[in-house]
């Protein structure tokens, strides 16, 4: 049986990261001149990097939240609100959580200029006692930077008798 020490793990990690960067660079370079293929969301007939005429702007009404303290096992729903402040439809291409304990939901339809929308997420506190800082990376057709990071903090209090899963429906908190 072979055990890895910290130096071995660091070397393997660096190699994997370097390989991923090289492969990603090759794929990006190969696809730079191509139009998107397959189904494309309305309002995003051309991606932001290909057609700057489809870019818009967004104002996050709340991009950080403190969800307070919950009992372990409770599911917490967090809602991030935004407004399309541009002149083109705002398309949320993806909403990716920092870990599997958080499940985000994004609008499936474009948000028209002047309208508001929401990114909702449910955090499952089971097995996560202590302080938790979670993020959701949102990709949208916005000017400047298409990546937006939403964050929330929640403290999970474990029970002395084990996880308390009495409440399995999401707790809704508005701020």
C-alpha positions in Angstrom: 0.0 0.0 0.0 1.4 3.4 -1.0 0.6 6.5 1.0 0.9 9.9 -0.4 2.6 12.6 1.6 1.8 16.3 1.3 4.5 17.0 -1.3 3.2 14.2 -3.5 -0.4 15.5 -3.3 0.9 19.1 -4.1 2.8 17.8 -7.2 -0.2 15.8 -8.4 -2.5 18.7 -7.9 -0.3 21.2 -9.7 0.0 18.7 -12.6 -3.7 18.2 -12.9 -4.4 21.9 -12.7 -1.8 22.6 -15.4 -3.2 19.8 -17.6 -6.8 21.2 -17.2 -5.6 24.7 -18.1 -3.8 23.4 -21.2 -6.8 21.4 -22.3 -9.2 24.3 -21.6 -7.0 26.6 -23.6 -7.0 24.2 -26.5 -10.7 23.8 -26.5 -11.3 27.6 -26.3 -8.8 28.3 -29.1 -10.4 25.7 -31.3 -13.9 27.1 -30.7 -13.2 30.8 -30.9 -14.5 31.3 -34.5 -17.5 29.0 -34.2 -21.1 30.0 -33.5 -22.9 28.2 -30.7 -24.5 25.0 -31.7 -27.6 23.3 -30.4 -30.5 25.0 -28.6 -29.8 28.5 -27.4 -31.8 30.4 -24.8 -33.9 33.2 -26.2 -32.1 36.5 -26.1 -28.7 34.6 -26.3 -28.7 33.7 -30.0 -25.1 34.7 -29.9 -23.0 34.4 -26.8 -21.7 37.5 -25.1 -18.2 36.8 -26.3 -19.3 36.6 -29.9 -22.0 39.2 -30.1 -21.6 42.2 -27.8 -24.9 43.6 -29.0 -26.7 41.1 -26.7 -25.0 42.3 -23.6 -27.0 44.0 -20.8 -26.4 45.0 -17.2 -27.6 43.8 -13.9 -28.0 45.3 -10.5 -28.0 42.9 -7.6 -30.5 44.0 -5.0 -28.9 41.6 -2.5 -25.8 39.5 -3.3 -24.8 38.6 0.2 -27.0 37.2 3.0 -26.6 36.2 6.6 -29.1 33.5 7.3 -28.5 33.4 11.1 -28.5 30.1 13.0 -30.4 27.0 12.2 -30.6 23.5 13.7 -28.7 20.8 11.9 -30.9 19.0 9.4 -32.9 22.0 8.6 -33.1 23.1 4.9 -32.7 26.8 4.4 -34.0 28.7 1.4 -32.1 31.8 0.4 -33.3 34.2 -2.3 -31.1 36.7 -4.2 -32.9 39.4 -6.1 -31.7 41.3 -9.1 -32.9 43.8 -11.7 -32.1 43.9 -15.4 -30.8 47.5 -15.7 -29.8 47.2 -19.4 -31.7 47.5 -22.7 -31.5 43.8 -23.7 -33.0 40.6 -22.2 -30.9 39.3 -19.3 -30.2 35.6 -19.6 -28.9 33.7 -16.7 -26.9 30.9 -18.3 -26.0 29.1 -15.2 -26.0 29.2 -11.4 -23.3 26.9 -9.9 -23.0 26.3 -6.1 -19.7 26.0 -4.3 -20.7 22.6 -3.0 -23.4 19.9 -3.2 -25.1 21.0 0.0 -26.6 24.0 -1.9 -29.0 23.6 -4.8 -29.6 26.8 -6.8 -32.5 27.5 -9.2 -32.2 30.1 -11.9 -34.9 31.8 -14.0 -35.5 29.7 -17.2 -36.8 32.6 -19.2 -34.9 35.9 -20.0 -35.6 38.8 -17.6 -36.7 41.8 -19.7 -35.2 45.2 -19.3 -36.5 46.9 -16.1 -37.8 43.7 -14.7 -36.6 41.9 -11.5 -35.7 38.2 -11.1 -34.5 35.8 -8.4 -31.9 33.2 -7.9 -33.2 30.8 -5.3 -31.1 28.2 -3.5 -31.8 25.6 -0.8 -29.0 24.8 1.7 -29.1 21.4 3.4 -27.5 21.8 6.8 -27.4 18.0 7.5 -23.8 17.1 8.5 -22.6 20.7 8.4 -22.4 21.9 12.0 -20.6 25.2 12.7 -20.1 28.2 10.5 -20.8 27.8 6.8 -19.9 30.3 4.0 -21.5 29.2 0.7 -21.3 30.8 -2.7 -23.1 30.6 -6.0 -21.5 31.7 -9.2 -24.0 33.1 -11.7 -23.1 33.4 -15.4 -25.1 35.9 -17.4 -24.9 38.0 -20.6 -23.7 41.1 -18.8 -21.3 43.8 -19.8 -17.9 43.8 -18.3 -17.9 40.6 -16.3 -20.3 37.8 -17.0 -19.6 36.0 -13.7 -21.3 37.2 -10.5 -20.7 35.6 -7.1 -23.5 35.5 -4.6 -22.7 34.5 -1.0 -24.5 33.5 2.2 -23.4 32.7 5.7 -25.3 30.4 8.0 -24.4 28.9 11.4 -25.6 25.3 11.9 -26.1 24.2 15.5 -25.9 20.5 16.0 -28.0 18.7 18.6 -26.5 16.7 21.4 -28.6 13.7 20.4 -27.4 13.8 16.8 -28.7 15.7 13.8 -32.2 17.2 14.3 -34.0 16.6 11.1 -37.4 17.6 12.4 -37.9 20.3 9.8 -37.3 19.0 6.2 -39.1 21.8 4.4 -37.1 24.8 3.4 -37.1 27.7 5.9 -37.8 31.0 4.1 -36.0 34.1 5.3 -36.5 37.5 3.8 -34.0 40.3 4.3 
